Amino acid sequence: MDPEPSDNAELSRKAHSKKGQNAARSLHSVSIAGPAGNLEGLLNEGASGAPYAALVCHPHPMGGGTMHNKVVYHAMQVINRAPWGFELPVLRFNFRGVGLSEGQCDGRAEFEDVLAALDWLEQEFARPIVLAGFSFGAAMALKACCGVEVVDRRVHAIAALGLPVGVRGRAYEYSFLDDPRVESANLPKLFLSGSRDEFTPPELLERVVAQAAEPKQLIFIPGADHFFTNQLTAMQQAFAGWLKERAT
């Protein structure tokens, strides 16, 4: 999958023009030490003194998912770009076996890549982290911060965009969301999906959210499919409305 045009343009200016020196300060290629090898990443710098850092995780590699996915890119814009009002530094990265990231796609262990990216952000910024993911990336993000032995206290809030329940024979399980440790962590959770998501019908997602510990919010974008086709702006607005209460 080709990078988003805006990523290409910024990286091109960084390499080829003096004006690109400003772009170079706003967009950086980074390398993250992961459990299966180095992970390729992109860091969009935030405003000086931003109170949080952020991480956005991409959909399943077997479906062509990369850190340049359009939903991931538009989520990054909300968190990072000045018009939305947050201006947080945002890290995106490719899971193992994707792009220049080392290792092979596993389909289950990628939550460990999310933990490695959280480690990188903690070392780089030493501030609470807003975690977001789309589709498979949302599943791995939830497992990383809520589905292991200890809830990750570095995470300030988590947004699951297009959270999958069953996709092309791949089943996802979220019983850990009602674990007492998750409840005691008081971690704000957003579940944001299309009302016509072909991989997660609303009634199935409602069951997942019902078992999740508070605080939580479920939002459906009317008429939107799994990829928020022609509804990316509506997705951004809903995400920004929730984030305004969590990261300002």
N, C-alpha and C positions, 0 to 999 in steps of 0.2 A: 504494500500500500504506500502510495506516495505521500510525502509530508504535506501538511497544510501549506498553501501558498504563503501565508504570513510567516511561517517558520522559515521557509526557503528564502524569502525576501530579507528577513532580518539577518540570517546567517550569511547571505551573499553580501549585504552591506558591511557586515562585520569584517569580511575577508577582503573586500575590494575598494572601499572608499573611506575617506577621512570622516565623512558623516557617519560611516559605519562604526566609528569608535564609540559613538553614543549608543548604537545598537549593541555593540560588544559588551557595554556595561549592563544592558538590559536583558540579554539572552546569552547564556553560556552553555557550551557542551561540557558535561561532567562525567566522571567515571566513578562508579559506586562498587565497593567491594561486597560481592554477594556470596551466598553459600555455594553456588554452582559456578562461580567465576565472576569476572567484572561485569557490571551492568551499565549499559549506555543510558545517559540521562541528559535532560535539558533543564536548566534553571532559568526561570524568568525572575529577575530581581524585583524586589518590592521597594516601597518607600522607606526612607531612613527612619528607624525607630518603629517599624511596624510591630504590633504586639504579638503577632502569631506568624508562623510559617505554615506552608500547606503542601500537601502531596496529593496528586491525582493519578489513579491507576487505570490502565487501559483494558479493553475487552479481550476475549479469548484469542490467543495467537492462531488457533486452528481455523478461526473465522476471519483471519486477516487483521486482527487487532494489533495496533501499535500505539505508541505514545502520541502519534499524530492523528489519531482517530478524531472525527469531527466533534463528537459529544465531549470527549476529553478536552479538546482544544477550546470549545465554547465554555466548558466549566472553568478552565484555567483563566479565560478572559474575565469572568465574573470575579474571581478571587484576586486577580492581579491588575487589571486595567483600571486606570483612574476614574473613568466615568461611572463605574459601579460603586466606587467609594471605599474599597477595602485596601487595595494596593499592597497585598501581602506577597512575599516571595513564594514562588510556586515551583516545586520540583515535579517533573514528569520523567518516567523512565520506561525502558523496554524490559519486559520480563525475560527471563532466561531463554536463550535460543531465538530471540527476536532481534532483527536488525544487527547491530554490532555487539549485543549482549552475548556473553559466553554461556555455555551449557546447552541443555536440550529441554524443550517444552515437556512438562510433567503433567500439568492439569490439576494437580492437588497440592504440590509443595510450593507453589508460587507465593503463598502467604509469607514464606521465609524471605522472599525477595522484598516484599513490602516491609518486613521488619528491618532488613538491611537499609532500605531507603529511609526509614524513620531514624535509624542510627545515624545516617549521613546528615540528615537535617538537624538532628539534635547537636551533633558535633559542629556543624556549620553555623547554627543560629542560636542554640541554647534558649529556646522559647517554646511555648505550647504549640501544638500542631493541629491544624484542621485537615482531616483526612477525607478524601472523596474517591469514589471509584465508579466506573460505568460497567454494567453487566458483570462479566467474570471478574473484572477489577474490583467491583463492589463486593462480590462474594469473598475475594481474597483479602480485601481491606477489613471486612467484618471479622473474618477468621483471625487475622493478624492481631487485631486490638481487643477482640472479645472471646475468641475461641481457643485460646491457649490457657495455660495454668493460671496466669496472672493477667488481669486486665491492664492494658498498656496505659499507664497514667500520663504518658507524654501526649496522648491524643486528647485534645480539648473538645472536639465534636467530630461526628462522622456523617457523611452524606452518601447514601447508596442510590445511585441513579440506575434505573432499569435493572434492578436486582433480579437475577434469574432464579427460577425454581426448577424448571426442567427444560433443557435445550438440546434437541437432536440426540436424545438418549442419555444425556448427561444430567444426572439428578444432583441437586444441591440441598444440603441439610443445614438448618439453622437452629436446632434445639438449644444450642449454647446461649442463645440470646435471652433466655429466661433464667440463666444461672444466677444464684444469689450474689455471686461476685460481680456480675455485670450490673445487677440492680444496685448494689452498694456503691459502685463506681460513679453512679449518677451521670453517665455519659450521654449527652444529647445526640439523638439519632434522627436523621431525615431519610425517609423512603420516598423517592420521587420517580414515578413511572407514567407511561402513557396508558390511557384507559383502554386502548386497543393493542396493548403489548402482546405480540403473537407468541412470546416465550413465557410470559407470566400473566395469565388472566387475572383481572383484579381480585376475584374471590380467593385465588391462591395466595396472592401477596397479602391480602387482608388477614389471612390465617397466620402467616409468618409474623406480621406486625403485631397481631393480637398477643402472640406469645413473647414478644420482646419486652424487656424491662423498660420502665419509664426512666427519663423523659424521652418521648418519641413523637414524630409527626409523620403522617402519611398524606401525600399529595398525588393526585392523578391529574395529568394534563389531558383535558377532554379531546378525544379523537386521535391522540398521538399513538404511534406505533413504538416498537422497542427502541428504534434509533431516533425517535423524535423528528422524523422526517417532516420538513416544512413547519416544525414546531420548536426549533432550537431556541428562538427568542423567548417563547413562552416558558420553556425549561429554564432558561437563564433567569427570567424574572422571578419564577417560583423559588429557585435556588437562592437568589440574592435576597428575597424577602425573609427566608429562614435564616440565612447567614447574618443578616443585619442584627438579629437578636442574639447572635452567638459570637461574633468576631468584631464588634465595634466597641 
